[in-house]
Amino acid sequence: MFNRRKALLAVATKGALNMLPLSLAVLPWGILFGSLAIQRGFSWIEAQLFSAIIFGGAVQIVTVELMAEDTPLLTVLFSALVISSRHFLYGLTLREKLRTKPLRWRVGLGFLLTDELFALSGDRRAYANRYRLYYALGAGGSFYLAWNAWTAVGIIAGAWLPDLTDSGLDFAIAATFIALVIPDIKSLPSLVCVLVSSILSIIFSIYNLELGLVLAALIGMLAGFGLQKLRQAQ
């Protein structure tokens, strides 16, 4: 029993270590949110609870901005739903891997399923057994702790830092996504998926289409899937 617990702790630690570069990469993003929340009039406990409960950088920043402007609650909730809708796609992708797992694992890993954890879930054996579940728990849990720690740093610094929304710190998250995606482009369908999604996301952003990011992702995936099926049929 002791050896098994030691082994589970070892794989959870490995997950945390593998997630460490991504945990460090979102440091500017977490500081940006923490300081922004304080500067928009939220208390330190309210700001920290945003990261502890919502746990999503983009939706947290948008929600804080909307609430600071006294935006109606329904508008805030709808905006949060739209921004977070990509997580629905993540859930559908991982459904087959997790549907047979106990409820506590599905709920726990579902809460921790960020873009970064999803990027580490591409292996066909991901979540296949207890050890791989603990690996995911270590990776997702360490990222959760890091995100809340960076938020706390931003909260502490928020009283004397200038407004950081125009400082370019938000590019850190874009750079992280680029670093996550490029190594997985190993085939022509994957390349087509990425290119179509990227181009359409820019076009939809220019025209301020609210569901642009989700539509771009869906169309990109359909393009890549269609190309793969076409190549298989030849």
C-alpha positions as a Python dict, from the first residue, in 0.01 Angstrom:
ca = {
    (1, 'M'): (0, 0, 0),
    (2, 'F'): (281, 238, 90),
    (3, 'N'): (463, 166, -235),
    (4, 'R'): (145, 228, -434),
    (5, 'R'): (87, 564, -265),
    (6, 'K'): (448, 653, -330),
    (7, 'A'): (407, 564, -697),
    (8, 'L'): (87, 773, -726),
    (9, 'L'): (263, 1067, -562),
    (10, 'A'): (552, 1024, -805),
    (11, 'V'): (331, 1038, -1114),
    (12, 'A'): (138, 1337, -975),
    (13, 'T'): (471, 1513, -918),
    (14, 'K'): (576, 1430, -1273),
    (15, 'G'): (253, 1586, -1400),
    (16, 'A'): (323, 1901, -1199),
    (17, 'L'): (678, 1922, -1331),
    (18, 'N'): (564, 1875, -1691),
    (19, 'M'): (309, 2153, -1641),
    (20, 'L'): (564, 2386, -1477),
    (21, 'P'): (670, 2571, -1798),
    (22, 'L'): (305, 2650, -1872),
    (23, 'S'): (241, 2749, -1510),
    (24, 'L'): (527, 2999, -1535),
    (25, 'A'): (416, 3120, -1877),
    (26, 'V'): (83, 3252, -1741),
    (27, 'L'): (248, 3450, -1462),
    (28, 'P'): (200, 3786, -1646),
    (29, 'W'): (-161, 3693, -1722),
    (30, 'G'): (-237, 3617, -1356),
    (31, 'I'): (-70, 3936, -1236),
    (32, 'L'): (-266, 4130, -1498),
    (33, 'F'): (-596, 3994, -1370),
    (34, 'G'): (-515, 4040, -1000),
    (35, 'S'): (-407, 4400, -1040),
    (36, 'L'): (-697, 4479, -1276),
    (37, 'A'): (-956, 4350, -1030),
    (38, 'I'): (-816, 4569, -751),
    (39, 'Q'): (-801, 4874, -978),
    (40, 'R'): (-1163, 4818, -1082),
    (41, 'G'): (-1279, 4839, -720),
    (42, 'F'): (-1300, 4475, -614),
    (43, 'S'): (-1175, 4370, -272),
    (44, 'W'): (-879, 4134, -244),
    (45, 'I'): (-1101, 3845, -135),
    (46, 'E'): (-1338, 3901, -428),
    (47, 'A'): (-1046, 3911, -670),
    (48, 'Q'): (-897, 3593, -530),
    (49, 'L'): (-1231, 3413, -540),
    (50, 'F'): (-1255, 3488, -911),
    (51, 'S'): (-947, 3274, -969),
    (52, 'A'): (-1043, 3014, -709),
    (53, 'I'): (-1394, 2955, -845),
    (54, 'I'): (-1401, 3061, -1211),
    (55, 'F'): (-1043, 2961, -1297),
    (56, 'G'): (-1026, 3103, -1649),
    (57, 'G'): (-808, 3399, -1742),
    (58, 'A'): (-998, 3547, -2036),
    (59, 'V'): (-1344, 3512, -1884),
    (60, 'Q'): (-1222, 3653, -1551),
    (61, 'I'): (-1083, 3969, -1710),
    (62, 'V'): (-1391, 4028, -1926),
    (63, 'T'): (-1626, 3963, -1633),
    (64, 'V'): (-1439, 4205, -1407),
    (65, 'E'): (-1452, 4476, -1675),
    (66, 'L'): (-1824, 4424, -1737),
    (67, 'M'): (-1913, 4418, -1367),
    (68, 'A'): (-1708, 4733, -1304),
    (69, 'E'): (-1920, 4907, -1568),
    (70, 'D'): (-2246, 4792, -1400),
    (71, 'T'): (-2338, 4573, -1697),
    (72, 'P'): (-2666, 4380, -1654),
    (73, 'L'): (-2620, 4035, -1502),
    (74, 'L'): (-2764, 3849, -1801),
    (75, 'T'): (-2515, 4020, -2032),
    (76, 'V'): (-2228, 3927, -1800),
    (77, 'L'): (-2341, 3564, -1784),
    (78, 'F'): (-2392, 3537, -2159),
    (79, 'S'): (-2050, 3689, -2228),
    (80, 'A'): (-1889, 3446, -1986),
    (81, 'L'): (-2070, 3156, -2155),
    (82, 'V'): (-1952, 3259, -2501),
    (83, 'I'): (-1591, 3307, -2395),
    (84, 'S'): (-1582, 2975, -2210),
    (85, 'S'): (-1769, 2776, -2475),
    (86, 'R'): (-1446, 2623, -2612),
    (87, 'H'): (-1432, 2416, -2294),
    (88, 'F'): (-1746, 2242, -2416),
    (89, 'L'): (-1542, 2124, -2715),
    (90, 'Y'): (-1265, 2006, -2483),
    (91, 'G'): (-1518, 1807, -2284),
    (92, 'L'): (-1661, 1643, -2595),
    (93, 'T'): (-1311, 1552, -2710),
    (94, 'L'): (-1223, 1383, -2381),
    (95, 'R'): (-1564, 1232, -2315),
    (96, 'E'): (-1474, 884, -2434),
    (97, 'K'): (-1162, 879, -2218),
    (98, 'L'): (-1339, 984, -1899),
    (99, 'R'): (-1698, 860, -1925),
    (100, 'T'): (-1623, 533, -1744),
    (101, 'K'): (-1432, 700, -1460),
    (102, 'P'): (-1590, 765, -1118),
    (103, 'L'): (-1787, 1087, -1080),
    (104, 'R'): (-1529, 1244, -848),
    (105, 'W'): (-1265, 1214, -1121),
    (106, 'R'): (-1490, 1348, -1395),
    (107, 'V'): (-1597, 1648, -1186),
    (108, 'G'): (-1247, 1718, -1053),
    (109, 'L'): (-1065, 1692, -1384),
    (110, 'G'): (-1351, 1873, -1557),
    (111, 'F'): (-1297, 2171, -1328),
    (112, 'L'): (-920, 2162, -1389),
    (113, 'L'): (-958, 2124, -1768),
    (114, 'T'): (-791, 2440, -1890),
    (115, 'D'): (-636, 2496, -2233),
    (116, 'E'): (-302, 2391, -2086),
    (117, 'L'): (-425, 2063, -1937),
    (118, 'F'): (-610, 1983, -2258),
    (119, 'A'): (-284, 2028, -2446),
    (120, 'L'): (-129, 1756, -2228),
    (121, 'S'): (-425, 1523, -2290),
    (122, 'G'): (-354, 1438, -2652),
    (123, 'D'): (-180, 1108, -2584),
    (124, 'R'): (-411, 816, -2669),
    (125, 'R'): (-335, 663, -2327),
    (126, 'A'): (-425, 980, -2133),
    (127, 'Y'): (-662, 909, -1839),
    (128, 'A'): (-648, 535, -1922),
    (129, 'N'): (-566, 414, -1571),
    (130, 'R'): (-530, 531, -1211),
    (131, 'Y'): (-170, 641, -1256),
    (132, 'R'): (-252, 853, -1559),
    (133, 'L'): (-545, 1005, -1371),
    (134, 'Y'): (-307, 1110, -1093),
    (135, 'Y'): (-67, 1247, -1354),
    (136, 'A'): (-349, 1467, -1489),
    (137, 'L'): (-445, 1565, -1134),
    (138, 'G'): (-87, 1670, -1060),
    (139, 'A'): (-65, 1870, -1382),
    (140, 'G'): (-404, 2040, -1349),
    (141, 'G'): (-382, 2089, -973),
    (142, 'S'): (-39, 2250, -990),
    (143, 'F'): (-159, 2484, -1264),
    (144, 'Y'): (-458, 2580, -1049),
    (145, 'L'): (-231, 2661, -754),
    (146, 'A'): (6, 2859, -976),
    (147, 'W'): (-279, 3061, -1129),
    (148, 'N'): (-411, 3152, -785),
    (149, 'A'): (-60, 3239, -667),
    (150, 'W'): (-3, 3474, -963),
    (151, 'T'): (-343, 3630, -898),
    (152, 'A'): (-240, 3695, -537),
    (153, 'V'): (80, 3863, -659),
    (154, 'G'): (-127, 4086, -885),
    (155, 'I'): (-365, 4169, -600),
    (156, 'I'): (-78, 4272, -375),
    (157, 'A'): (80, 4480, -650),
    (158, 'G'): (-252, 4621, -772),
    (159, 'A'): (-243, 4914, -534),
    (160, 'W'): (70, 5064, -688),
    (161, 'L'): (96, 4914, -1039),
    (162, 'P'): (-35, 5125, -1328),
    (163, 'D'): (-322, 4999, -1544),
    (164, 'L'): (-169, 4697, -1721),
    (165, 'T'): (-442, 4636, -1976),
    (166, 'D'): (-248, 4822, -2247),
    (167, 'S'): (97, 4694, -2150),
    (168, 'G'): (96, 4389, -2376),
    (169, 'L'): (106, 4134, -2094),
    (170, 'D'): (-195, 3962, -2247),
    (171, 'F'): (28, 3845, -2532),
    (172, 'A'): (174, 3593, -2287),
    (173, 'I'): (-134, 3375, -2322),
    (174, 'A'): (-122, 3395, -2703),
    (175, 'A'): (245, 3297, -2699),
    (176, 'T'): (160, 3003, -2472),
    (177, 'F'): (-107, 2879, -2712),
    (178, 'I'): (133, 2907, -3007),
    (179, 'A'): (391, 2702, -2817),
    (180, 'L'): (125, 2440, -2737),
    (181, 'V'): (-12, 2407, -3089),
    (182, 'I'): (295, 2411, -3315),
    (183, 'P'): (457, 2086, -3188),
    (184, 'D'): (132, 1897, -3259),
    (185, 'I'): (120, 1998, -3627),
    (186, 'K'): (246, 1668, -3766),
    (187, 'S'): (23, 1618, -4069),
    (188, 'L'): (-139, 1814, -4351),
    (189, 'P'): (-492, 1791, -4199),
    (190, 'S'): (-356, 1931, -3870),
    (191, 'L'): (-188, 2216, -4058),
    (192, 'V'): (-508, 2294, -4249),
    (193, 'C'): (-707, 2290, -3923),
    (194, 'V'): (-468, 2537, -3758),
    (195, 'L'): (-445, 2769, -4060),
    (196, 'V'): (-820, 2781, -4122),
    (197, 'S'): (-896, 2838, -3753),
    (198, 'S'): (-630, 3109, -3723),
    (199, 'I'): (-736, 3302, -4035),
    (200, 'L'): (-1106, 3284, -3953),
    (201, 'S'): (-1051, 3386, -3590),
    (202, 'I'): (-872, 3700, -3711),
    (203, 'I'): (-1147, 3779, -3963),
    (204, 'F'): (-1424, 3721, -3709),
    (205, 'S'): (-1236, 3933, -3455),
    (206, 'I'): (-1214, 4222, -3699),
    (207, 'Y'): (-1592, 4210, -3745),
    (208, 'N'): (-1650, 4168, -3367),
    (209, 'L'): (-1842, 3843, -3408),
    (210, 'E'): (-1926, 3725, -3056),
    (211, 'L'): (-1907, 3354, -3138),
    (212, 'G'): (-1614, 3404, -3373),
    (213, 'L'): (-1358, 3204, -3177),
    (214, 'V'): (-1588, 2904, -3140),
    (215, 'L'): (-1698, 2918, -3505),
    (216, 'A'): (-1338, 2946, -3622),
    (217, 'A'): (-1241, 2641, -3417),
    (218, 'L'): (-1537, 2438, -3543),
    (219, 'I'): (-1480, 2528, -3909),
    (220, 'G'): (-1107, 2459, -3874),
    (221, 'M'): (-1173, 2115, -3725),
    (222, 'L'): (-1425, 2035, -3999),
    (223, 'A'): (-1173, 2141, -4264),
    (224, 'G'): (-901, 1922, -4116),
    (225, 'F'): (-1141, 1630, -4069),
    (226, 'G'): (-1271, 1663, -4425),
    (227, 'L'): (-920, 1665, -4569),
    (228, 'Q'): (-824, 1359, -4366),
    (229, 'K'): (-1130, 1167, -4488),
    (230, 'L'): (-1057, 1274, -4847),
    (231, 'R'): (-700, 1147, -4824),
    (232, 'Q'): (-817, 817, -4676),
    (233, 'A'): (-1066, 769, -4957),
    (234, 'Q'): (-797, 805, -5225),
}
